[in-house]
Amino acid sequence: MTQPVTVSVVPPYTVVAATGELDLVIAPELRRRLQEVLDGGVTEVIVDFSNATFVDSTILGVLVGAQQRLDRVTHPLTVVCAREAVLKVLRLTALDRVFRIQPTLADATSAAG
């Protein structure tokens, strides 16, 4: 069985990837993984939702909490997502203005800060 939340490094970024339906069941694991990364002093964080099919408000809360731990101006949280259903939620909540949204992990890792 695959892990719903994984952490990998694509220098200089740390990538926290979550797959499938992201809801209150997955939120504690996503929060824990992001906290571990941020507690380790990482400031270049990418959250990869490219394989996410759904996000709910608890997941959005986890992302907002992670962004609050980072300096939004110098270290905005990057979210990878191209699925329209997930992008729509980010737009409706205006979080597309808070996070740096990229369509692919390759775009996220090559985007200049």
C-alpha positions in Angstrom: 0.0 0.0 0.0 1.4 3.4 -0.9 1.7 6.1 1.6 -0.7 9.0 1.1 1.9 11.5 2.2 5.6 11.3 1.3 8.6 13.5 1.7 11.5 13.8 -0.8 14.2 16.2 -1.6 14.7 17.8 -5.0 17.6 20.2 -4.1 17.2 22.9 -2.9 13.5 22.0 -2.3 11.8 19.6 0.1 8.7 18.1 -1.5 5.8 16.9 0.5 3.5 15.0 -1.8 -0.1 13.9 -1.0 -2.2 11.7 -3.2 -5.8 10.7 -3.6 -8.7 12.3 -1.7 -7.2 14.7 0.8 -9.6 15.3 3.7 -9.8 15.2 7.5 -8.5 11.6 7.4 -5.2 12.6 5.7 -4.9 16.0 7.3 -3.1 14.9 10.5 -0.5 13.0 8.5 0.1 16.0 6.1 0.3 18.3 9.1 2.8 16.1 10.9 5.0 15.7 7.8 5.0 19.5 7.1 5.8 20.2 10.8 8.7 17.8 10.7 10.1 19.5 7.5 9.6 23.0 8.9 11.0 22.0 12.4 14.1 20.9 10.5 14.6 24.5 9.3 13.6 23.9 5.7 12.3 27.1 4.0 12.0 25.9 0.4 8.9 23.8 0.6 6.8 22.4 -2.3 3.5 20.7 -1.6 2.8 18.4 -4.5 -0.9 17.8 -5.1 -0.5 16.6 -8.7 -2.0 13.3 -7.7 -4.7 14.7 -5.5 -8.2 14.2 -6.6 -10.0 16.2 -3.9 -9.1 18.7 -1.1 -11.3 19.8 1.7 -11.1 22.7 4.2 -9.0 20.8 6.7 -6.3 20.3 4.1 -6.5 24.0 3.3 -6.1 24.8 7.0 -3.0 22.6 7.1 -1.5 24.6 4.1 -2.3 27.9 5.7 -0.7 26.8 9.0 2.5 25.8 7.1 2.6 29.1 5.3 2.2 31.0 8.5 5.4 29.3 9.8 7.2 30.5 6.7 7.9 34.1 5.7 5.3 34.5 3.0 7.3 37.2 1.1 10.7 35.5 1.0 9.5 31.9 1.3 6.0 31.4 -0.2 4.7 27.9 0.0 4.6 26.4 -3.5 1.6 24.1 -4.3 1.8 21.8 -7.4 -1.6 21.2 -8.9 -3.1 21.1 -12.3 -6.4 19.3 -11.5 -9.2 21.8 -12.1 -11.3 20.6 -9.2 -8.5 21.4 -6.7 -7.5 24.6 -8.5 -11.1 25.8 -8.2 -11.1 25.3 -4.4 -7.9 27.3 -4.2 -9.3 30.1 -6.4 -12.7 30.2 -4.5 -10.9 30.6 -1.2 -8.4 33.1 -2.6 -5.5 30.9 -1.6 -4.2 31.0 -5.1 -3.0 34.5 -4.1 -1.4 33.2 -0.9 0.5 30.2 -2.3 2.7 30.0 -5.4 0.7 27.6 -7.7 2.6 25.6 -10.3 1.1 23.0 -12.8 3.9 20.5 -12.4 6.8 19.6 -10.1 9.2 20.4 -12.9 7.8 23.9 -13.2 7.9 24.3 -9.4 11.5 23.3 -9.1 12.6 25.4 -12.1 10.6 28.5 -11.1 12.8 31.4 -10.0 11.9 32.7 -6.5 
